[in-house]
């Protein structure tokens, strides 16, 4: 469903992605791990057309990803993104945030979008918050609203950019529980995360990035339990010791 071939991305003289090759199959959960600045989030933003890339190709479900081509509208219709900082509209209610995309991007009837939006809020355990505003919610609740908003577009895949890193530790579990449910339903997902236990339990494959390159990749139990690369071993040792 997602294919990157020799992708390079630079900000001026700084090259942050240095020839990435990666694939994500339909129904697969792929977690990206690695130190800050290794290019993980930039990869997601390139897949969604939020960032341009200078070399290589990215295809989503057979459509070339090019933020300057009109096809990017179709790509964004089928791939949703959940951000680290929620990115909810503070002046809109929870339900209005959820149905914004279906109504304005996909031109769905408001009543239809509203019914599905309420069902999605029920799914993430927030039906009673439909009329609340984001500022009245905890961080974990806001992130669950963001996931409901992503699902409202009925996407073929969802990109998660460190969805729990802005949350207090006691709120992380409620967000990961929703993501586990999506994985069990075989939603195609790419997840940038530092939650190693989550990646080990849920991911089909793990990519370890360092310095803009994929240093090691494989099944989650192989990379996270028996890493072969010295750099991967060192990173995991530091992360696990810190936890």
C-alpha positions in Angstrom: 0.0 0.0 0.0 2.9 2.4 0.8 6.2 2.2 -1.0 9.2 4.4 -0.7 12.1 4.0 -3.1 15.4 5.8 -2.6 13.7 8.8 -1.0 15.9 11.8 -0.1 14.8 14.9 1.8 16.8 18.0 2.7 16.2 21.3 4.4 18.7 23.5 2.7 22.1 22.0 3.1 20.9 19.6 5.8 19.9 16.1 4.4 17.5 14.5 6.9 16.5 11.5 4.8 19.3 9.7 2.9 17.9 7.1 0.5 15.1 5.4 2.3 13.6 2.2 0.8 10.5 0.9 2.7 7.2 -0.8 2.1 4.0 -1.2 4.1 1.5 -3.8 3.1 -2.3 -3.6 3.4 -3.3 -4.4 7.0 0.2 -4.2 8.3 1.4 -2.2 11.4 4.9 -0.8 10.9 6.6 1.1 13.8 9.5 3.5 13.2 11.8 3.9 16.1 15.1 5.7 16.6 16.7 8.8 18.2 15.3 12.3 17.7 16.3 13.8 14.5 16.7 10.5 12.7 14.0 11.4 10.0 11.1 9.3 11.4 8.5 12.1 11.4 9.7 13.6 8.2 9.0 10.3 6.4 5.4 10.4 7.5 5.1 14.0 6.4 6.5 13.1 3.0 4.0 10.2 2.6 1.1 12.5 3.4 2.4 15.3 1.2 3.0 17.7 4.0 6.6 17.9 3.0 8.2 17.6 -0.4 11.1 15.4 -1.1 14.0 16.0 -3.6 14.8 12.5 -4.9 13.2 9.1 -5.2 9.5 8.1 -5.3 6.7 7.5 -2.9 3.5 5.7 -3.9 0.4 5.3 -1.9 -2.0 2.6 -3.1 -0.7 3.0 -6.6 -0.9 6.8 -6.6 2.4 8.8 -6.8 2.7 11.1 -3.9 3.6 14.6 -5.1 2.5 17.6 -3.0 2.6 19.8 -6.0 0.3 17.6 -8.1 -3.5 17.5 -8.0 -3.3 13.8 -7.1 -2.2 14.8 -3.5 -5.9 15.6 -2.7 -6.8 12.0 -3.4 -3.8 10.7 -1.4 -4.9 12.8 1.6 -8.5 11.6 1.3 -7.2 8.0 1.8 -4.4 8.4 4.3 -5.1 10.1 7.7 -2.5 11.5 10.1 -2.6 11.7 13.9 -0.1 14.3 15.3 1.8 14.5 18.4 0.0 17.7 19.5 -3.5 16.7 18.5 -4.0 19.7 16.1 -7.7 20.0 17.1 -9.6 23.2 16.3 -10.0 24.8 19.8 -13.1 26.9 18.8 -15.0 23.9 17.5 -16.7 21.1 19.5 -15.4 17.6 19.7 -18.0 16.4 17.2 -17.4 19.3 14.8 -13.7 18.5 14.8 -14.5 14.9 13.9 -16.8 15.7 11.0 -14.9 18.6 9.6 -13.0 16.4 7.0 -15.9 14.3 5.7 -18.1 17.4 5.3 -15.6 19.9 3.8 -13.2 17.6 2.0 -15.4 14.6 1.0 -18.6 16.7 0.7 -20.6 14.2 2.8 -24.1 15.2 4.0 -23.8 16.7 7.5 -26.4 14.3 9.0 -24.5 11.3 7.6 -21.1 12.6 8.9 -22.6 13.4 12.2 -24.0 9.9 12.7 -20.7 8.3 11.9 -18.9 10.9 14.0 -21.0 10.0 17.1 -20.4 6.3 16.5 -16.6 6.9 16.3 -16.7 8.9 19.5 -18.5 6.0 21.1 -15.8 3.7 19.8 -13.0 5.7 21.4 -15.0 6.1 24.7 -15.9 9.8 24.3 -19.5 9.9 23.2 -20.4 12.0 26.2 -17.9 14.6 25.2 -19.4 15.4 21.7 -20.5 18.9 22.7 -17.3 19.7 24.7 -14.5 21.8 23.3 -10.9 20.5 23.2 -9.7 22.8 26.0 -12.1 21.0 28.4 -10.5 17.6 27.7 -7.4 15.9 29.0 -4.5 15.3 26.6 -5.4 11.6 26.3 -9.0 12.5 25.5 -7.9 15.0 22.9 -5.7 12.4 21.2 -8.6 9.9 21.2 -10.7 12.6 19.5 -7.9 13.1 17.0 -8.0 9.3 16.2 -11.8 9.5 15.8 -11.2 12.4 13.4 -8.7 10.4 11.4 -11.1 7.4 11.2 -14.0 9.7 10.1 -12.3 10.0 6.7 -12.6 6.2 6.3 -8.9 6.0 5.4 -7.0 3.1 3.9 -4.1 3.9 6.2 -3.3 6.0 9.2 0.0 7.6 10.0 0.7 8.2 13.7 3.5 10.7 14.6 4.5 10.1 18.2 0.9 10.0 19.3 1.7 9.6 23.0 4.8 11.7 23.5 2.9 14.8 24.6 0.8 13.0 27.2 1.3 12.5 30.9 2.4 8.9 31.6 -1.0 7.9 33.1 -2.8 8.9 29.9 -0.7 7.0 27.5 -2.5 3.7 28.0 -5.9 4.9 26.9 -4.5 6.1 23.6 -2.5 2.9 23.0 -5.6 0.8 23.8 -7.5 2.5 20.9 -4.5 1.9 18.6 -4.3 -1.8 19.6 -8.0 -2.1 18.7 -7.2 -0.7 15.2 -4.3 -3.1 14.8 -6.6 -6.0 15.7 -9.0 -4.8 12.9 -6.1 -4.8 10.5 -6.0 -1.1 9.8 -2.8 -0.3 7.9 -0.7 1.9 10.2 2.7 3.5 10.3 3.6 4.6 13.8 6.5 6.7 14.9 6.8 5.9 18.6 9.1 5.5 21.6 6.7 3.1 23.2 8.9 0.0 22.8 6.5 -2.4 24.6 3.7 -1.3 22.3 5.8 -1.7 19.2 6.9 -5.2 20.4 3.3 -6.3 21.0 1.4 -4.7 18.1 3.8 -4.1 15.2 4.3 -6.6 12.4 7.6 -5.0 11.5 9.9 -2.4 13.0 12.2 0.0 11.2 15.1 1.4 13.3 16.3 4.7 11.8 19.5 6.6 12.6 21.0 9.6 10.8 18.3 9.6 8.1 18.8 5.9 7.1 17.2 2.6 8.0 19.8 0.9 10.0 17.9 -2.3 10.8 14.4 -3.6 10.0 12.5 -6.9 10.5 9.8 -8.5 12.5 9.1 -6.7 15.8 10.4 -9.6 17.9 13.6 -9.8 16.0 14.5 -6.1 16.0 13.3 -5.3 19.5 14.3 -8.6 21.3 17.3 -9.8 19.3 18.7 -6.7 17.4 21.7 -7.4 15.3 23.0 -3.9 14.7 25.2 -2.5 17.4 23.5 0.9 17.0 20.1 -0.6 17.5 21.3 -2.5 20.5 22.7 0.7 22.1 19.5 2.6 21.4 17.2 0.0 22.9 19.5 -0.4 25.9 19.3 3.3 26.6 15.5 3.5 26.1 14.8 0.5 28.3 17.2 1.6 31.0 15.5 5.0 31.0 12.1 3.5 31.4 
